[in-house]
Each structure stands twice: as C-alpha cells, then as structure tokens.
Amino acid sequence: ARVFRHVSPAFAEDPLRILRVARFSARFTDFHIAPETLALMRHMVALGEVDHLVAERVWQEFARGLMESHPSRMIRALRECGALAHILPELERLFGVPQPARHHPEIDSGEHVLMVIDQAASMSLPLAARWACLLHDLGKADTPADILPHHYGHEAKSAEHAREVSERLRAPTDCRDLAVMLAREHGILGQADILRPETMVKVLERCDALRRPERFLLMLEAATADHLGRGGQDGSRRDWHPSLRWRAAVGAIRAVDAGAIARACADKSQIPAAVHAARVAAVRALARPQQEAADAPGRDGIG
C-alpha cells in the first residue's frame, strides 16, 4: 500500500526509529507515513525521547538520508513529527523566515534549503557537499526582524552555526570544514563578475584553493546547487556563470611559478608579496580576452 506503518508497540522503545522512518521517506518517495505511526512519533518526541539520542547515531541516519534521491523528504518528515526542532533546531528556525522575492521566489528560507539539498542530490554531489548545502543559510534565522526580508552579513553567523552543528553531531572533518567554508563564502562567490582580481585572490588564498583545489571546486558545486535550488529555476541546469569564473581563477593562480618568483627575489622577505602580486596579475589577465570579445565590432549588433 506504500505506507510506512509500525507493526508493534516496540517501535516506541528506540527513538532512532523516528529518524529511520524519515530516512526511508527520502528513499521511497511515493510512500507516506501512516497516521497512527506519525501520531506515535509525535508522542515519542513529546516525551523527550529524541533528546537522548547519541550524536553519532543521529549523524549516521542524517548522512544516509542526505544521500537519498530526495533528502528534503527526510527533513519534512522530521518537521511533521516535531523531531527536527529537537535534533537540528538551527534548521527548524529557518522555516517562516522570509527572503527577497526577487532572488527567492519561494520566499521561505527553510523551503529554500530543502530545494538546495534536493538540487545537490540531483547533481549527485557527495555527502560533504550535501551537508554543506543543508547548513549554508542557518544565520538567516538570526536576522533582526526590522531588516527582513534582507539578510545582510548572514554568512558569518551561518558559518558559526555550521561549525557548532557539525561538532555537536560529530560530523566528519571534511563535512564540517566544507560546511563552514560554504556558509562563510557563498555570498561572495556569486559576485565573481564584479569582484576585483585582488579580492578574488584573497578569497582563493583564504579557502586554501592552491593546496586543496578539489575542496574549493566541490564548494563551487555546492554553491551552484544553492543558486539553482530556488523557485523559478530550471534545476537541470549546471552552468552557473560565477562558478566558471572561479574555476578559471583557480587555474590561473595555480599556474603561477612561485618557485621562480622566490629565486628572483633578492630580499627574501618580499617573496610572499611578490607571489601574491603575480597571482593577482594572473587573475586580472583572465578578464582581458573576455573584455576584448565584448568590445569587438558586431558583438552588440553594430560595427
């Protein structure tokens, strides 16, 4: 009948089963939870059963649920029985928080996160990226009411919450670090077309893109899911232009021969500044062919 239904009162003996029902909801998308089972889950939550779950077991179920085809259904099931407010209250607080309709036709911050994690799943992103997508906007729940629906500077608070949640649930280091980095940087990543080369290089250096380019590129994939995971977007698209700009910048700074620059510096104390300047010049050079193409005769229909 495509219904999740408990078959014994023993279901109530282990609150982890609440998370398993939610995880199964993310896998079997045409199933629904039986009313009597949902009522039992709510009763267990009301009794405080989920407050005593071991963090490692919670993480295991969350991680498996995020890797299903529609992870948003796991979150919806946890909200429906009231468990999300106990397990991940930082995420629960996002629901009902408005965003500017111009950029977020879905309006609700919590709904946006659910759209983003489903987009990440459709892109077959790994667990670290899906976890980062889940936590990237947590700071929006702290926005003062008098400036809503805008969320100026929410990234710093989001990064703080992403770290706290990841550590509380004992998330692996790679998941924690990517979640913190995406939360901190996702606002500036979308501004690639207007950033100065100096600023782009500072972001790349701050994110350790030279030593860990794979992690930075994975963050770009998660940021793409963030961009596409909203109302009015074609979720099948993968060509988010700022991501292409950042990828080109990563390639440009990695092509800089820091060793040659160091050998050419008579004053060794100037090596870091010289290397940084060379990276900025490399990123600046990326814009020249694009600008020349834009200025070419006939580009705008006249010539």
Sequence and secondary structure as in RCSB ss.txt:
>XXXX:A:sequence
ARVFRHVSPAFAEDPLRILRVARFSARFTDFHIAPETLALMRHMVALGEVDHLVAERVWQEFARGLMESHPSRMI
RALRECGALAHILPELERLFGVPQPARHHPEIDSGEHVLMVIDQAASMSLPLAARWACLLHDLGKADTPADILPH
HYGHEAKSAEHAREVSERLRAPTDCRDLAVMLAREHGILGQADILRPETMVKVLERCDALRRPERFLLMLEAATA
DHLGRGGQDGSRRDWHPSLRWRAAVGAIRAVDAGAIARACADKSQIPAAVHAARVAAVRALARPQQEAADAPGRD
GIG
>XXXX:A:secstr
  EE   SGGGGG THHHHHHHHHHHH TT EE HHHHHHHHHHHHTTGGGG  HHHHHHHHHHHHTSS THHHH
HHHHHHT HHHH HHHHTTTT B  TTT TT BHHHHHHHHHHHHHHTT  HHHHHHHHHTTGGGGGS GGGTT 
 TTHHHHHHHHHHHHHHHTT  HHHHHHHHHHHHHHHHHTTTTTS HHHHHHHHHHTTTTT HHHHHHHHHHHHH
HHHSSTT  TT    HHHHHHHHHHHHHHTS HHHHHHH SSGGGHHHHHHHHHHHHHHHHHHHHHHHHHSTTTT
S  
